[in-house]
Amino acid sequence: MIRNGIHHVTAIAGNARRNVEFYTRTLGLRLVKKTVNFDDPGTYHFYYGDEAGSPGTILTFFPWDHVAPGRLGIGETQETAFRVPAASIGYWTQRFVEKGVSHEPIIRRFGESVLAFRDPHGMRLALIGVPGIENEPAWIGTDVSAEHAIRGFHGVNLLLAEAAPTGAILTDVFGFKEVGREGPLVRFKAEGTDIGGVVDIHEAGGFLPARMGGGSVHHIAFRAADDAAEFAMVKKLNENHGIRTTEQKDRNYFRSIYFREPGHVLFEIATDIPGFAADEPLAHLGEALKLPDFLEGSRSQIESVLPEIA
């Protein structure tokens, strides 16, 4: 089985309750894991996705109540895009109007309908209308019907000074190939991958560098089937591109390695294993606060400082 493409996207949010309400109630995603930032355990780490928390569907957030807004600029993710059935774009436009979601007029990009919008904390998102995905599985735990529900990621759009150096990493290490150009955009597609299989690079030399903050994407994670596949990618990064990575870090639901790609975006390699059912049954994902073993002894203290979200 081919396992290329995006594993997850992690971003920075403001108020935790507003974040949960928007992604579960407005967008209809499943909260598949409620845990904490392992490096800042007084802060939640939320994971949203499909019913099983499948790689390629997961958007995660660190919500900080008083975070300053980020500034879009060179060296960051400009847009994170989800897939919806092509015939559902009109439904989503009407839903955004009814719910007061800030959105742009529908445009065409690489032959697809694109509905760009923002979440309550300014994160740039889009829904891409994809033909022929109506019968793909969909999470139906909200008032968004299976007919219109989000089917994982389409991909991400990176705002970079130049595309070629990052493109070399995408193609050599992550199994993508360049499939098209449209104006300043260069599109890369992961071979054999539909969900989370697209990275667009927007070449825009001369812009100010990005400033991380509320609404910013913190990092993009790419899939590795297992540890062996992950370490093979690390070897290629080092030997073919002169890039050094962090050591492997255990994130409970996947094992991670991080590095800065040539355009300065933080990339992660994340294993598909063990997955989000590692510490709670599939039917009850996201219901209880889950902590890694090294923080379990501090559960009472952690719970006392985390904000209410229900």
N, C-alpha and C positions, 0 to 999 in steps of 0.2 A: 504494500500500500504506500502511495506517495504521501508524504507528510511535510509539505512545504507551506509557506505562507505565514500570515500573522497569527500569533498565539493569543496575545491580548494587547490592549492599549491602556496605559495608566495615566490619569490626569489629576489635576488639583481643583478642588471645589471649595465653596464657601460653606454655608450652613448645612449640616448633615441631614436634617429632616427634609429640607427642600430638595436636596439631592436625591434622596430615596423616593420622595413623592413624584418627582419629575420622571425618573427613569423607570419606575415600576408602574405608575398610574398613567402618565401622559404617553410614554413610549411603549409601555406594555412589556418591558423586559422582566425577567425573573431575577430577584435578588438571590444569587446562588451561594454567596458566602458573606457572612458578617464577622469580620475579625478586626485586628488592629494593625497599625503600622509597626512592624517588628522593631524598627529603630526609634519609634516615638509612640510607645504603647498607650499614651493618653489620647491618641487620635485613631478614629476608625479607619479601616480599610474595607471598602465595599466592592464586591464583584457582581456585575450584572451580566446576564447572558441568556442562552436558551435553556430548555428544561434541564439538561444534564450539565450545563456549564462547559460545553464543548469548546476545544481550541478553535479560534477563528470567530467566536461570538462574544468574547469576554471584554467588557469595558470596566475598568476599575478606577476607584477614586480614593484620594486622601482628602477628606473634608476638614478645612480649618476655618473656624467661624470668622476671624477678622483678617483673612488673607487679603493682601493688596492685589488688584487686578494685574494680570500679566499684560505684556505688550507683544503683539505679533511682530516678528522680525526674522531675519536670516538665521538659519540653524535650528528650526523647530518644525513641528507638525502644524501645518496650516489648517487642515480639515480632516476629520475622521468620518468616514462614510459607511452607512449601513445599506444592506440590500432589502428591497421590498418588491413584491410583484409589480410589473410595469403598470398594470391596470389600477393599482392602488395609490398612485401618486395624487390623484384628485381627492381621494378619501383623506389622505394625510394633510393636504393643503387645507381642506375644510376643518379638520380636527385642530390644526394649529391656529386657525382663525378663531374657532370657538373657545379655545383654551388660552388665547393670548400669547402664543409662542411667537417670538420674533423670527421671521423667516423672509426669504428673498423670492422674487418671481422664479418660476421654473425655467431652467435653461437646458440646452443640449451640450453634452460633453462626450466626445468619442462615441457619438451616436446614441447616447443614453440620456434619459430625463433625469435631471438633478434638482432636488429641492433642498436648498441650503437653509439652515436655521441655527439658532443658538440656544443653549440651555440657560437656566436662570443665573449662572455665574459667568456667562460669556464664552463658553467653549464653542468652537466652530464645528458644526456637524452637518451632515447631509444625508438624505435618503436618495438612493439611486434606484430607478425603476428598471428591473431586470426581467426580460421576457422568459417565460417557461419555468418559473420557480414556484408556481402556485401550489404544487403538490409536495413541495419539500416540508418536512416536519416544522411545526411552529408551536411556541409556548402560548397557551390560551388561558393563563391564570388571571387575566384582567378583562376589561370590556373591549379590548381590541380583538376582533375575531381572527380565526386562523386565515381567513381569506386575505386579510390586510397586514398580518403581523410581520414584524421584522424577522428576516432570515440571516442573522449573523452579519459580519462585516463584509462590505464590498472592498474597502481598503483605506489607505491614508494618502494624504497629499503633503509632501514635504516642501517647505520653502527654503531653497538653498541657493548659494551664489553660483554653483555649477553642478550639472547633473552627473558628469562622467565618473568622477572618483567614487561617489556613492553607488552609482550604477554598477561599477566593477565589483563592489561588495555584494550587491543584490544578486548579480548573475553568477559569480564564482562561488560564493559561500551559501547563499540561500535558495538557489534553484529557480531564480526569476530569469526572464529574458525580455529585452526591449521589444514591444509590440506596436508602438505607434507614437507619433508626435502631433501635437495640435497647439499652434501658437507657442507660448513659452513652456508648455507641458510636455514632459517625456513620460510615457507610460511603460511600466514594467509589470509583467504578469508571471505568477508562479505556475509553472507547468503542472497540469493535472489537478489544479486546485481552484475551486469556485468560491468557497467561503474564505474571506480574508486573503484573496489572491492577487490584489492589485496594489502597487505603489506608484503614485504619480509624483514626479519631481517637477516643481515649479521653479524654473531658473529665473532668478531676480537679483542679479548683481547690483550692488550699490545701496541696498536697503540697510537700515540700522539692524544691529543684532537683536535677537529676541531677548525679552526679559521675563523670566519665569514668574508665575503668579496665578491667581484665580483664573480658571478657564484655560490654562496652558496644559498641553500634554507633557507629562514628565518623561515618559519613554515609550518606545515601541518594542514589543517582544515578538520574536520570530520563533517558529516551531522547530523543535528537534524531537524525533520519536522517542529517544531514550538517551541515557548518558553517553553511550558510544557515539551516537550521531552528534551529540553536543560537542564532545571533545574532538571529533573529526572537523567540525566547523572551526573550533578554536585553533586547531593545527593549521588549517588553511589561512585563517586570519593572520597568524603569526608568520608563516613561511611565505605566503604569496603577497601579503599586503603590509607586513611590518607592524601589525597592530597587536598590542598587548591587551589582555582582558583581565578582569578580576578573577579571583578564585571562585569555584562553584559555591553557591549559597543555597541552603535548603529553605524553600518557601512553603513547606508542608504539602502543597498541592502540585508543585512542580519544582524543579531544581534549576537555578538561574546562574547565568554568567553575563556580565555587562561590559560594554566598551563604547567609546565615542567613535562614531563613523567619521569619514573625512569631512563631512559637512557640519560636524559638531553636534548632531542629534544623538541622544543617548539611546543606544540599541541594547536589547537584551536577547539572549537565547534562552528559551524556556522549554523544558521537557514536557511532552504530553502526559507523562506519568508522574505521580500516581493518580491525579485528577481530584475533583472536588468532592467525590463521595468517599474520600479517604477517612474522614472523621465524622460523617453523619450520613444517614440513608438518603437516597435520591429523592424520596417523597418529601423529605423535611429539610432540604437544602436551604440555607439562609435564615433559618428560624431562630437558632440559638447563637449566642456569641461564642465563637470558637477561638481558642488561644493555643499557641504552640506550647510544647511541654515546658520550655524554659521560662514561660511567663505564667503558667498555671498557678504557681504559688502566690502570685500577686493579683489573682483574679478580683478579690474584694476591693482592693485599692484601685485597680483599673476601672472596674464597673462604677465606682463612686465618682470618677471624674469624666466619664464619657457622657455626652449629652443624650437626652431622651430623643428617640426618633419615631415613636409611635404615639 
